[in-house]
Amino acid sequence: MTPPDASHNRWSDLDRPPLDVPALRRGLLRPGSLWTSLDVVGTTGSTNSDLVARADALGEGAVLVAEEQTAGRGRLDRAWSAPPRSGLFFSVHLVPDGVPAERWGWLPLLAGVATATGLARAAGVDTALKWPNDLLVTVDGVERKAGGMLAERAGDGVVVGIGINVSLREDELPVPTAASLALAGAVSTDRLTLLRGVLRSLEHWYGKWRDAAGDATASGLQEAYTAGCATLGRRVRAELPGDRALVGEAVAIDGDGRLVLSTDDGLRAPISAGDIVHLRGAAGGLS
């Protein structure tokens, strides 16, 4: 007879082993590193909510990882859920001293660049970024969402949460437009390797951006985001606060990280917040 809690047993799915916490700490918590603490919990509602509550006590560089999230959140408070140990669900605490607060809006975009670069090296899978903070992979010629980022203020800093679908099978996906690294043909789905790669990439990009006082141009962040952004060059619909919508071609990411649309009446409209729908996807459909 199967125990009633078998689905939450750390060894219940041998294809999805638990993270090796000592190995992660040995590889990441080194002298001079951005990362100062790393904790892994078996299950929690949201790593972002947990870390926001503890951010001041833990200080900059704290990393909180969950093997399972039961109330994970994306943009617009959308739910983000996946089977235990099937993905990477983690949050980091950053305190960008010396960076003007008006430039902190680049942090979720920075997390996107860092995640995409880290996964390209560690998973060997091509990724793209949908403005402002979705991670896209291609499955059977169609772009689908495999991850996302969410930034929240926490005292004197920011908590950035990252969620990545790693080994989800087709029948485990929450919606048909979702995907996982495995479905995209990743050469590795070892979560320890992937998490280490993303955190090292995040440390690299955050260091460059902070050293440039948050200047996205001088740090190379604006150029990197633009190069990896699948939204640019597409006709899109921006669903804006207040039940407004704007349709146009996405033509640029400006110095403040805003998406610039060229509308049908010839105007240039910078979008700082909104939900973006790709009206011409890679396969000719909506995304």
Secondary structure, DSSP 8 states (H G I E B T S, - for coil): ---TTGGGSTTS-TTS----HHHHHHHH--TT-S--EEEEES-BS-HHHHHHHHHHHH-TTEEEEES-BSSEE-GGG-EE---TTSEEEEEEEE--TTS-GGGGGGHHHHHHHHHHHHHHHHT----EEETTTEEEEEETTEEEEEEEEEEEEETTEEEEEEEEE-S--GGG-SSTTB--TTTTT-S---HHHHHHHHHHHHHHHHHHHHHTTT-TTTTTHHHHHHHHBSSTTSEEEEEETTTEEEEEEEEEE-TTS-EEEEETTS-EEEESS-EEEESS-TTSS--
